[in-house]
Amino acid sequence: MPLTDAGRFAVYGPSHWAALGLFAVGCVGLVLVGRSQRAGAEPGAAFGEQARGFGKAYALAIVYVMVGTQVHTLLPGQWRIGGSLPLQLCDVAWLTAVGALWTFGRRWFALTYYWGLTLSVQGLLTPALNGGDYPGIDYLGFFGMHLMIVWSAVYLTWGLGMRPDWSDYGFAVAATAAWAVATFVFNLSAGTNYGYLNDKPGSGSVLDLMGPWPWYVMVETLIILLGWALITWPWTRASRPPEAARQRP
């Protein structure tokens, strides 16, 4: 079947459950891989050669998948200003995942951690996928992107042992606010709705429970701030964070 010739995607249909199953298996596998690489590192070193080699290979795999799907959205017949530009937060998140895997830098990791473990997970659980089902390229691109972002956060956190702190929390909040303001202004000028900042998705989502615009944006913001604080607090309680968490390349 051609990649562009597939049936309509159904939330919690067979292909959605298949993606969620793959998500769970991938999380377990990457945690085990990361821990084995951490155990094999030289004493006192934050990351060994195995981890650095694997991180770069994984980063290149993300680039390969995402550049291919992005090019497809720019082709004649596929292009539309309201969906082809890489302005969704996950379009930025896969770039931060690449940066985190390639460099193990703290700021790259922070954005991957907060964006991946909350917003990208929400995308997996309540996908706003208006394109075709498996094996259509819309399906492969959407779930490929979200899976690789979340897997990156899982690998770096529970595999290699990187940990966020409150400065990372503040940085992630500031970066997300900058993205939201810039994207909102673009939406107003171009008549688009990237990030669902100007209207709710037509396919239905958890945003439907939060009231009309602009209230759902405010409620979503409060939930994100609280949720990010809750996934920061447990790591900051440790008296001695792992060596990897103290490294700030």
N, C-alpha and C positions, 0 to 999 in steps of 0.2 A: 504494500500500500504506500503511495507517495506520502512524503512528510506533510504535505499541505492538504491531503485528502483524508480526513478523519471525522468521526461523528462528534456531536456536541459533548463537551465535558460536563459531568454531573458531580456535584459536591457529594462526597461520601459514596460515590459509585465505585465500581471495581478498580478503575485506574487510580482513583484517589487513595483508596485503601492500599493499593500496591505501592504508591509513593510513600505513604506513612510507614508501611512495613520496611521498605528500603531505608527510610530515615532512621528507624530504630536499630536496624542491623548495622548501619554505617556508624552510628554513635558508639555502639559497643566496640566495634572493630577499631575505630580511631583512638578510643581511650586506651585500649590494650596496646596498640602500636606506640602511642605516645609514652606510656609508662615503661614499656620495654626500652625505648630510646633513652628515657631519663635514667633508667637503671644502668644502662651501658655507658653513660657519660663519664668523663674523667672526674675524679673527686674535686669538688669545689667549683666545677664548671657549670654554668647555667644550662647550656645546651651542647650536646655532643655533635660530632660530624654527621652521625646518622640522622639526627633531628634536623639539622640544617639542610642536608641533602634532600630529605623527604619534604621539608617545608617548601623548598624551591620547586621541586617537581610538582607538588600539589598546587602551588601558585600558578605555574605555567599551565597546568590542566584547566584551572579556572579561566585563565585568559583565553585559552583555545576554545572552550565551550562558549564563553560569553561574547567574544568577538564574532564568532560565527553566527550566533543568533542575532546579535545587534546588526550585523551587515544585512541579514535577511529582512529585518524590519525597515531597512532603508531602500530596498529594491522597489522598482516601479510596480504598482499594484498592491504593495504592502505598506507603503509610506502613508502615515497620517500624523498630523502635527500633535494630535491629542494622545498618541500612544507610542510613537516611534522614537521620541527623544529620550535619552537616558537620564531622566529627571526624577524618577521614583526613588525613594530612599534606598530601596534594595539595589538599584542601579549604582548607587554610590557605595553601598555596603560591600558589594563584591570586590570593588577596588580596594577598600580598606582591608578586606580579608587577604587579598593578594599581598598588600604591604605588610600585614602582620606575619604571614607565613614566610615571606622572603627575608624580612629583617628582624623579626621578633621584637620590634620596637613597641614601647609602652603605649604610645598614643594610637598607633594602628590597632594594637590589641584591644584597647579600651573601646573604640568604636565598634570593632567586630564583636566584642563581648556583649555590649548593651544592645546594639542593633540586631545582632544575630539571635540572641537568646530571648528576645521579646517580640520585636516587630516582624522578623523573618519567620519565627515560629508561628505567629498569628497568620502570616501568609500561607503557611503549610496547612494549618488547621481550618482556615476559612478562606480558601483561595478565590480571588476575584478574577477568574480565568474565563474570558468570554470567547476564546478561540476554540480550536478543535481539541478532541481527546487524543489519547495515545494512539498511534505514534506521531501525531502532528507536531510540527516544530514549535507551535505555541505551547503545547503541553511540555515538551522536552526542555524548552528554554525557561519556562516559568519554574518548573520543579527542579531543573538542574541548577538554576541560580540559587533558589532558596535553600535547597539541600546543601550545596557547597558552602554557603555562608554559615549556616548553623553548624555544620560539621567542623568548619574551621574553628569556631568558637569553642566547641566541645573538645576538640583535639588540643587546642592551646591551653584550655583551663584544666580539664580533668585528666588530660593525657600528659602534657608537659609540665603542668603545675604553675602556670602563670596566674596571677591573682590581681583583681582590681582593687583600688582603694578610693578614698573620697576625692582625691585630686583627679583621678580618672573619671569619676562620676561627674564632677563639675565640667571637665573638658567635653565629655560626651553631651551633656545638656547644652553647652554653649554651641558646639558644632551642629547639633540637631536644630537649635533655634535659628542659626544662620541659614541652614538649608531650608527650613520652613518659610522664613521671610522671603528669601530669594525665589523660591518656587511659587509661593502665593502671589507675589508680584508678577511673575511670568504668567501664571494662570489668568490673572486679571487682564493682562495686555493681549494674550493670545487666545483667550476663550477656552482654555484647557482646564483639566482638573487633576494634574499630577499630585500624587500624595493624598488625594481625596481631601484636600485642604479647603476647597471651595464648594464641594457638594459630596454626597455619599455615593458609593458605587451603586450602579443600577442593578447589579446581581444580588444585592442583599449582603449584609455583613454584620458583625458585632456592633458596628457604629449605629445601627438602627435602634439599639437599646439606649442610646445616649441623647436622644432628642434631636431637634432640627439644628441646622447651621444658625449661628456659630456655636451653639451650646455644646454640640458633640465634640467640637475641636477643643473647647475648654475642658470638658470632662476627660477626653482622651489625654490631654496634656497632664492633668492631675494624676491620672492613673499611671502614665508613663513615669512621672517623677517619683511617685510612691513605689512603683514596681522596681525601678532601677535602684532606689535606695534599699529596698528589701533584698535585692540580689547583690548588693555591695556589703551590707552590714555583716553577714556571717564571716566573710573573709577578713574583715578588719578586726574581728574579735581575737584572732589568733595572736598569741604573744610573740611567736617567732615565725614570720612568713617564710615559705620555701625560698631557697636561693634564687630560683628563677623569677620569683615575684619581686625581688629587690633589684634585679638588673634593669637598668633604664638606658638602653642603647640610644 
